[in-house]
Amino acid sequence: MSNMTTLKTELRKFCDPNYSGFTGYPLTRAAAITKWRNAFDAYGLTCDDLSTDGLASGDAAGFASQLTSQWVGNDLSRTEGTEALSDAWKDYWTGATFGTSTPCPAGGECQNVPAQSMTSETSSAVTSVAGDTEVYTRLLALFQNPGDSLADSEAWIQSLANILHEESIESGNVNVHINGIKAGSPPITVTND
């Protein structure tokens, strides 16, 4: 299952009554926050860094904390809800770490690695997250047009998954710093600093 499909499937479980795996709408704010956190974390755990190592940890607690602190009261506006989700997205990726079992090859997909191969990878962590304004703008446009009926729910959720995936993986907004060692005498530390 692709990253985006995982996110879409997890969201449909509590947002799409037409989905065969629908478990019901969350009945409390706390339940909604837990379902959003779990959906995004399930998605995050399918993501790889540029050397193809999987996510070791994202900040699921930070994701939930942003929603908890901002999703208050019974009359949450679309703007407030969008801001909370955008901030939660940023918190999830800030400081996320990836595995280190697959070093980047020379000339491979790892833009931060000089034209030499690593014999081992020593760390892979998110060092900065940009684009939260872009995430907010794109989500707000989507939330202001929730669709005409329940028949539109799958397409709407697909659009939501597309935005979160594109801004997480394809846009370059989540910057991963990979360090490693190149064999030699003495070994050379390879970094993008």
PyMOL commands that set and color helices and strands:
alter all, ss='L'
color gray80, all
select helices_A, chain A and resi 3-15+29-44+60-70+78-93+132-143+150-170
alter helices_A, ss='H'
color red, helices_A
select strands_A, chain A and resi 55-57+97-98+120-129+174-182+188-190
alter strands_A, ss='S'
color yellow, strands_A
deselect
rebuild
show_as cartoon
